[in-house]
Amino acid sequence: MTGQRLDGVVAVVTGGNSGIGEATCRRLARDGAQVAIGYLDNEPRAAQLAAELSARGPACLAVYGNVRETASVQAMIEQVRAGLGPVGALVNNAGIGTSSPFGELSEKDWEVMLDTNLTGAFRCIQAVLPDMLAAGAGSVVSISSELALTGGAQRAHYVAAKAGLIGLTMSLAREYGRRDIRFNVVAPGPTDTPLLGPSGRAPAYVDTLPMGRIGRPEEIAAAVAFMCSPDASYCTGQVLSPNGGAVI
C-alpha cells in the first residue's frame, strides 16, 4: 500500500540496493514515489528490488551509475528521465567507509574517499539540478554521518568527506532557496548495515549510547523520507541526525 506524500515524485537513490539505501528506496516507494535504485554492483539485487517495489506501487527502476565518473552519472540520470521522468528528489547515499591511522593514510586513500563520498554527490547534484530548476522545486538529501559532528579517530578521510557534504549542502541551500530547491543532510549514528564494523557493534560501545542500541536502516529511511516530502517544506540547509543520543 502506498502513501500520498510523494505521489508523482521521481526519486533517485544512489547506493540503493543495500543498507540504508535499500531501506530508503522501500520507504520512498511506500510514500508514493517512483524510485530509481542506483547501483554500482550486485545488479541482480537492484533489479529484484525494483521489480518488488513496482509490483506493490508506482513503477521503479534499477539504474547503473558510478558516482566517481561524471559520464556514468549523466548516463544514469538520462536513463531515469527516459524511464520514469524528470528527477524531483535525489538521495546521495552511495559511499564507502574505511579506517586508518592518519600517519599511515595514503594520498590515494584520501582521494578515493573524497571522490566517492563528496565529489560523487557533487556530480549527482549537478546532473539532476536542471530538472529541479525547470520544475521550480526539488529536494536533495545527502547522507552524512554523526562522526561529521564529532570527529572520529583513524577516520580523518571519512569524516572530512562527510563533513564536506554538510558544507556543500548549506551552501547550496543558500544559493537555491529562492528557487524552492531544498538541500538537507541526514547524519545517521551507528546503524545495522554492512558498512558498520565490529567496533560499532561491540557491546561495550553500544552500552554507551543513551538508547542502548544501534539504529535500524528503516529509522534512517524515515528521516530521509521526511526531508524529501512536503512535510519538510520549510527545511533547507539542515542536519537531521538520528543517532540514538550518540550526539546530544
C-alpha positions in Angstrom: 0.0 0.0 0.0 1.4 3.4 -1.0 1.1 6.7 0.7 0.4 10.1 -0.7 3.2 12.3 0.4 5.4 11.7 -2.6 2.9 10.8 -5.3 4.2 11.8 -8.7 7.8 12.4 -7.5 10.7 10.7 -9.3 13.4 10.0 -6.7 16.9 8.8 -7.3 18.7 6.9 -4.5 22.4 6.2 -5.1 23.7 3.0 -3.5 20.1 2.0 -3.3 20.4 -1.8 -3.3 21.6 -2.4 0.2 21.6 -1.0 3.8 20.2 2.5 4.3 19.9 2.9 0.6 17.6 -0.1 0.2 15.5 0.9 3.2 15.2 4.4 1.7 14.0 3.0 -1.6 11.4 1.0 0.2 10.2 3.9 2.2 10.0 6.4 -0.7 8.1 3.9 -2.8 5.8 3.3 0.1 5.2 7.0 0.3 4.2 7.0 -3.4 7.5 8.0 -5.2 8.7 6.4 -8.4 12.2 5.3 -7.3 15.3 4.9 -9.3 17.5 2.4 -7.5 21.1 3.4 -8.3 23.7 0.7 -8.0 27.4 0.1 -8.8 27.5 -3.7 -8.2 25.0 -6.5 -7.5 22.8 -5.7 -10.4 20.5 -8.7 -9.7 19.7 -7.4 -6.2 18.8 -3.9 -7.6 16.7 -5.4 -10.4 14.9 -7.7 -7.8 14.2 -4.7 -5.6 12.9 -2.6 -8.5 10.5 -5.4 -9.5 9.3 -6.0 -6.0 8.6 -2.3 -5.4 6.9 -1.9 -8.9 4.6 -4.8 -8.1 3.4 -3.0 -5.0 3.0 0.5 -6.2 4.4 3.1 -8.7 6.9 2.0 -11.3 10.5 1.8 -10.0 13.7 1.3 -12.0 17.2 -0.2 -11.3 19.9 2.1 -12.9 23.7 1.6 -13.0 25.8 4.5 -12.0 29.4 5.0 -10.8 29.4 8.2 -8.8 33.2 8.5 -9.4 32.6 9.0 -13.1 30.8 12.1 -14.5 29.8 10.4 -17.7 28.4 7.4 -15.8 26.3 9.7 -13.5 25.0 11.6 -16.5 24.0 8.4 -18.3 22.3 7.2 -15.1 20.2 10.3 -14.9 19.3 10.2 -18.6 18.1 6.6 -18.1 16.0 7.8 -15.2 14.5 10.6 -17.3 13.7 8.2 -20.1 12.2 5.5 -17.9 10.4 7.5 -15.2 10.6 11.2 -15.9 12.4 14.3 -14.6 14.0 13.9 -11.2 12.3 15.7 -8.3 14.3 14.2 -5.4 17.8 13.0 -5.0 19.3 11.0 -2.1 23.1 10.9 -2.1 23.6 7.7 -0.3 26.4 5.9 -2.3 29.6 5.9 -0.2 32.4 3.9 1.3 33.9 3.7 4.7 37.4 2.7 5.8 39.7 3.5 8.7 43.4 4.2 9.0 45.8 5.9 11.4 46.3 9.4 10.0 50.1 8.9 9.7 49.5 5.8 7.5 46.8 7.3 5.4 47.9 7.5 1.7 47.0 10.2 -0.7 45.3 7.6 -2.8 43.1 6.5 0.1 42.3 10.2 0.8 41.4 10.9 -2.9 39.2 7.8 -3.3 37.3 8.6 -0.1 36.6 12.2 -1.1 35.9 11.4 -4.7 33.3 8.8 -3.7 31.6 10.3 -0.7 31.8 14.0 -1.5 32.6 14.6 -5.2 30.2 11.8 -6.1 27.4 13.8 -4.5 28.6 17.0 -6.4 28.3 15.1 -9.7 24.8 13.7 -8.9 23.5 17.1 -7.8 24.8 18.8 -11.0 23.2 16.1 -13.1 19.7 16.5 -11.6 19.7 20.2 -11.0 18.3 21.1 -14.4 15.2 19.1 -13.8 14.6 20.8 -10.5 15.2 24.2 -11.9 12.8 23.6 -14.7 10.1 22.3 -12.3 10.7 25.1 -9.8 11.0 22.7 -7.0 13.1 19.8 -5.7 14.7 18.1 -2.7 18.3 16.8 -2.3 19.2 14.8 0.8 22.8 13.8 1.4 23.7 11.0 3.8 26.5 12.2 6.1 27.4 10.7 9.5 27.2 11.6 13.1 31.0 11.5 13.0 30.9 14.6 10.9 29.6 16.4 14.0 32.1 14.9 16.4 35.2 13.7 14.5 36.5 10.2 14.6 39.9 8.8 15.4 41.5 7.0 12.5 38.7 8.2 10.3 40.0 11.6 9.2 39.4 11.0 5.5 35.9 9.6 6.0 34.9 12.4 8.4 36.4 15.1 6.1 34.2 13.8 3.2 31.1 13.5 5.4 31.6 17.0 6.9 32.2 18.3 3.4 28.7 17.1 2.5 27.3 19.3 5.2 29.2 22.4 3.9 28.1 21.7 0.4 24.5 21.3 1.5 24.4 24.5 3.4 26.0 26.5 0.6 23.5 25.1 -2.0 20.6 25.7 0.4 21.6 29.4 0.4 22.1 29.5 -3.3 18.8 27.8 -4.4 16.4 28.6 -1.6 14.5 31.2 -3.7 14.1 28.6 -6.4 12.3 26.3 -4.0 15.0 23.6 -4.2 15.8 22.3 -0.7 19.1 20.8 0.3 19.4 18.9 3.6 21.5 16.3 5.3 20.7 13.2 7.3 23.6 12.2 9.5 23.0 8.7 11.0 24.6 7.3 14.1 25.7 3.6 14.2 23.2 1.7 12.0 22.8 -2.0 11.4 24.2 -2.2 7.8 27.1 -4.0 6.2 29.1 -0.8 6.5 29.1 -0.9 10.3 32.2 -2.6 11.5 32.8 -4.7 14.7 33.7 -1.6 16.8 30.3 -0.1 16.2 28.5 -3.3 17.3 30.7 -4.0 20.3 28.5 -4.3 23.4 30.9 -2.0 25.4 30.3 0.7 22.8 26.6 0.1 22.3 26.1 0.4 26.1 27.4 4.0 26.0 24.6 5.0 23.7 21.7 6.6 25.7 19.2 4.4 23.8 21.4 1.3 24.4 21.2 0.0 20.8 22.2 0.7 17.2 19.8 2.1 14.7 17.8 0.2 12.1 18.0 1.2 8.4 14.3 1.8 8.4 14.7 4.5 11.1 17.2 6.4 8.9 15.0 6.0 5.9 12.1 7.6 7.8 14.2 10.7 8.3 15.2 10.8 4.7 11.6 10.4 3.5 10.6 13.3 5.8 13.2 15.6 4.3 12.2 14.6 0.8 8.5 15.2 1.5 6.3 18.3 1.6 6.2 17.9 5.3 9.7 19.4 5.3 8.8 22.2 3.0 10.4 24.8 5.4 13.6 22.8 6.0 16.7 23.6 4.0 20.3 23.7 5.0 19.5 21.5 8.0 21.2 18.4 9.5 18.9 15.8 11.0 20.9 13.2 12.9 19.0 10.1 14.1 21.8 8.6 16.3 20.2 7.2 19.4 21.7 10.0 21.5 25.3 9.4 20.4 25.4 13.2 19.8 23.4 15.4 22.1 
